[in-house]
């Protein structure tokens, strides 16, 4: 019952893309008898044909093997076709092969630019340049047969009519990464080409316990409603959608039984920002405090509709900037808490420090009653529901990456042990730690899961990953955390603004408009017109170099002392100017302005 019933038309699994001078032709080559798709290189218009056209030029058309059409994006004048050029099979989901996109390519349909103005060409080039970043999007997964956007429980609850629909129509829009760029193909009724893609993580392993083989899969599904980079997507939007919202599903398959357990993570559901300004930890800014109860109520109402009861586990500090957020979160939750919404604060750093993560057992004692009461999905060999999950644990720290992943892996471990006891594989006191092979694979599963989610949001693997991977902190892990923290600082300050623009463009958070994007833009004035961090850093270093050189000449001529002071003053002055105006020296999004 878990498998999707055959729909009227299967997705094409392998195609040949012919690159003609005036059009692209996508021909199914997987044995399907379907029509080929023609895409005009002039205006991006589409139509189906039954035979490949003959080339009218002497040039032999270039031919690409592709494995799916991801979508098409319309900009000012041109359209841009995204296709999968390389894929990697990473396992199976409920009996169906799952693939990771190893390489994407953008094919421009922009010949109409030849008849546009120079200004429009320049603007189009700037927008299309963002698609080069989109080509390198990490963590994209798809299946030709399985609906990856739905958990096993929601798949099981699908009605017979829904099972007959094409995959894209079954998909959960908030987890459909290419939801926006599929619209053109949907409008053209191209169902066999409409390939749903999710962003997140897919990890899987098998392990033997005696004669029994257990199969564990861990899937992350990233929500597209408020997605983006770490510093440019914080908190909630006015509709209650939060940054870095991820649904994590742990699936156990054993002797015909299927058990599924879902957890979610997401930023603190308040209106808040943390705008980069060259400091290591920019200050947290709470916005529109009067709207906090409404925003949080909308967030938890949405969670209750989708998951049932909610336990909000807050792992942030009670002091400093995090403390202000913690206080406001706890205070506002008093307006939202009810029989099916519960808030629990657990000061992770205060209780666990940086090495005593075993003290998370204290947290588990406080939440075990909720987890036992709300359970997990369990299906028997016939696909019949024996048990269902009635609620969800929602975990957050500041980034919802490092502390969150350690905590979720602990919850997932305890839930898996409960499931194995229920199925008679474990005795009453038996644990995953009792089986070294299973234990090692399970730790790696969650460590990889945490790294995947972290890379997509922050640009680096998760911190504290050594504990998840090995069960204890290591010197190598602490050094790796130091390096990754430095990399996060660099990426957040100097790269992520442009990356955020690419995400907003591809997800439809920013719609390109001729009237808006071709309007005369005011020239940057004041500080922004001269703000260049590489230039400022170079001037500071040059100033200190000359100050040092002059100081070395003082013993020959005391006047060099004053030259040294002058150069040092210039360097300090430039450094102070940059520090005072740090925000404008950072790489900032241009399409969506920060909220403060």
TAVEN-V922133 format. One line per field, one symbol per residue. phi: phi as a letter, one per 40 degrees, with the letter a starting at -180 (. if undefined). psi: psi as a letter, one per 40 degrees, with the letter a starting at -180 (. if undefined). burial: + if it has 24 or more other ideal C-beta (glycine too) atoms within 12 Angstrom, else -. Layout:
phi: ???
psi: ???
burial: ???
This chain:
phi: .cccccccbcccbaabbcbccbabbbbcbbgcbcccbbbcccbgcbabbbbcccccbcccccbbcbbibcibbcbcbbbbcbbcbabbcbibbfgbcbbbccabbcbcbbccccbbccccccccccccccccccdcdcgbbaacbbcccbcdcccccccccccccddcccccdcbcccdcccdcccccfbdcbcccbbbiaabaabacbgccbbbbbbbbbccccacicdccbbfbcdcgcbcfcbcbbbbbbafgcbbbbbbbbacdcbcabaccagccbdccbcbfdccdccccccccccccccbgcbbcbbbcccbgcccccddccccccccbdacbbbbbcbcdccccgbbcccccdcccccbcccccccgacbbcccgcccabcbabcbbabccfbccccccccccccccccccccccgcbcdbcbcccbdccccccccdcccdccccccccbgbcccgcccccbgacbccccccccccccccdccccbbccccccccccccgcbccbccccbcdccccbgcdcbcbcdccccccccccccccccccccccacccccccccccccccccccccccbdcccccbcbcbcdca
psi: edihihidhiihehihhhgideiihhhhfeeieiiihhhhedeeiiiiieihiiheiehhiihihieihdahhhaddiihhhiheiihheaihfeiihihhdhiihhigfdeddeiiddddddddddddddddddehifhiiiedigeeiidddddehiddddeiiddddihdeehdfddeedddddeffdeeghhhihbihiiiiihgbehhihhhhhhhhiedfiaideegiaiideehiifhhhhhhhhhhfeihhhhhiiiiihfihiighifeidgiihhhigddedddddddddddddddebihhhhheiieiaddddddddddddddedhadehihhhhgddddeaedfeeeeddddddeddddddeaihhiadeeihdiiheiihhhiadefccddddddddddddddddddddeediideiideegddddddddddddddddddddddeeiiiiedddddeeiiidddddddddddddddddddeddddddddddddeedhhhhdddeeihihihibddeehhdddddddddddddddddddeedddhdddddddddddddddddddddddfddeeihiiddhiie.
burial: -+-+--+-++++++++++++--++++++-----++++++++--+++--------------+--++++++++++++++++++++++-+--+++++-++++++-+++++++++++------+--++-+++-++++++-++++++++++++++++++++-+----+--+++++++++++++++++-+++-+-++++++++++++++++-+-+----++++++++++++++++++++++++--+++++++++++++++--++++++++++++++++++++++---+-++++---+++-++++++-+++-++++++++++++---++-+++++++-++--++---+++++++++--+----+--+--++--+--++--++++++-----+-+++-++++++++++++++++++++++++++++++-++-++-----+--+--++-+++++++++++++++++++++++++++++-+-+---+--++--++-+++-++++++++++++++++++++-+----+-------------+-+--+--++--+--++--+-------------+--++-++--++--+---+++++++++++-+--
